[in-house]
């Protein structure tokens, strides 16, 4: 095995974090698995090792999958669904709490009584993440599902350190975890917040993994595990039912498609976030390329992102519930019209105010894989926010995500709560197809994903960046209005130039999380990013 921040292999690569997840994916390749097997195994390892960010009970896995043999690209959407008993007015809406920085305050401009849509049983929707892993294996995998699960069984038996970040995030959520005996027992060994070096065996997770290995991933929905999850949530006062679990099925469809320069771009369907990244790139495509080190380059990105986000907040939700003009939003003619003002007055800075925050929850992971058969997978996985709902299903070690908090708790909106509705999210994995490279990209980071995913794709296309170069390059983020976020170490000349144009800048050294990119160029695979890459 070869590994590092970026690796090149003629057999296959996995780019992921935690590092051990990338290694597990590479070992699956060595056993004869393909990129889809490796993605499923690496995602399951992420779920076991980083439950603050994703999990077996995580609310979404969303992926774009390129089949090397056929050249076909698929959208795999394993997004949470609201329970059948959900209703638009199920949460008590309150004014914004002074000094609060939670999901409701930052994203919906309100508070919710007891944060019931964020923590506890009423925050739980049908968790889709494991179904996404299962579908990667079931539809495309070469190895058996039990072989996909086996490395995580070994991982739990051996144990692993909590690590500094998970230990810190458990401390942040300590009060919520102590509300539920099963949660406290799982995350607070001996009743105490763990130390980073403490070894963890995920109590009861060994039984869950053994059940999944023997009964298959669908047991989480149609079998014993599904029944236990529903019973736990309802016993705590939630509305998730056995029928909700059994009816869940991930969606495998055609992806959204766009073009930029000489590249074809593919992203997952709504209500995932890549449509907005594709929009931004098609708007940028109406202008000649600008040099990375120019003020013009960064100014254009700020203005294009504002336009994409305004369309996102105006039109976008679950298309099964709201009329989203998808074809128009992905139209090149529409893109041309949206940026006509920028083309005609290229130095104008749009300072309209919408009263929307850029803040968001960062707890998500992304992994990308590629193999020598030309298969490429880009998959984003998430709990939603730190440790999700905080509810652990007794006797299983399964932490349940809070998919309901990704629906707007306020009635009357495109993304408001409704039975069976899928929540709008910001995940934006993408497949970039160039004449000489097929590339899978993505990253975590809440609302910042939309901007950074598009910027990485542009760098790969216009500048010929390697996976690591694209993942670690300078970033910019803005939602619908100024200020614009930039890195503190942005060149002073660029900062001065942008401010002289009229932009208001703020500094953030974490614009999105660790990106992971994998590619196949017809002769070799290459993977890299902010975490780790492993290959054969």
Buried (B, 14 or more C-beta within 10 A) or exposed (E): EEBEBBBBBEBBBBBBBBBBBBBBBBBBBBBEBBBBBBBBBBBBBBBBBBBBBBBBBBBBBBBBBBBBEEEEBBBBBBBBBBBBBBEBEBBEBEEBEEEEEBBBBBBBBBBBEEBBBBBBBBBBBBBBBBBBBBBBBBBBBBBBBEBBBBBBBEBBEEEBBBBEBBBBBBEEBBEBBBEBEBBBBBBBBEEEBBEEEBEBBBBBBBBBBBBBBEBBBBBBBBBEBBBBBBBBBBEBEBBBBBEBBBBBEBBBEEBBBBBBEEBBBBBBBBBBBBBBBBBBBBBBBBBEBBEBEEBBBBBBBBBBBBBBBBBBBEBBBBBEBBEBEBEEBBBEEBBBEBBEEBEEEBEEBBEEEEEBBBBBBBBBBBBBBBBBBBBBBBBBBBBBBBBBBBBBBBBBBBBBBBBBBBBBBBBEBBBBBBBBBBBBBBBBBBBBBBEEBBBBBBBBBBBBBBBBBBBBBBBBBBBEBBBBBBBBBBBBBBBBBBBBBBBEEBBEEBBEBBEEBEBEBEEBEEBBBBBBBBBBBEEBBBBBBBBBBBBB
